[in-house]
Amino acid sequence: MEERKPNYMDLVRAEFVRLATDKGVEPMVADELSVYVTEKMMSSWRNGMRVGFQKSRPGAAPQAVAA
């Protein structure tokens, strides 16, 4: 079977787990935290892309400015 090349998120998770375990966090907890953090990071990135796309469309209404 062909070995899969790790993608960016796999590398981020592995580094997060390594750093957390170096600080004394249990490996199982560190793994769960890495999944949570990377999911939040991807959600934030997707929201940023969505907002950026909406702003870049020709004729798009300007976004409301928060006061």
N, C-alpha and C positions, 0 to 999 in steps of 0.2 A: 504494500500500500504506500502511496506517495505521501511524504511528509509535508504538512501544510506550513507555509511561511507565516509567522505571527504578524498580525496586523497592528496598527498603532494602539488600539484600545487594549489588546493583549499585553503589549509592552508597558503601557501605563499602569495597568492592573498589577502586573508582576513587580514593577518598581515600587508601587504603593505598598504592596504586601511586604516586600523586602524592608522598606523603611520602617513600617509599623512594627514588624517583628524585631527589628534592631532596637526599637524603643521599648520593647517588652510586652507588646500586645500579642495575645495568643493568635496563632496562625489562622484558626477558623474564624475568629472575630475580624482579623485583618482582611481576610478574603471577602467576608460579607460587607465590610466597610468599603473595600475597593470597588465592588459592584455598585453599591449605592452612590459613591462619589462619581464614578464614570457615567452612570445613568443620568445623574443631575447635570454633569458637564455636557453630555450630548443633548439633553433637553434644552439647556441654555443656548447651545450652539444652534440648534434647529430653530428656536424662537428668534434668535438674532438674524438668521438667514431669511426667515419669513418676513420679518419687519424690513430688512434690507431690500427684499424683492418688492414689497409693497411700495416702498419709497422710490424705487427705480422705475416703476411702470410709468409710461407716458400718460399724462392726464389724470394721474392719481391724485386724490384729494389729500391736502396736507394733513399730517398727523396733529391731533390736539396736543397743545403744550400743557404739561402739568404745572399747576400753580404752586 
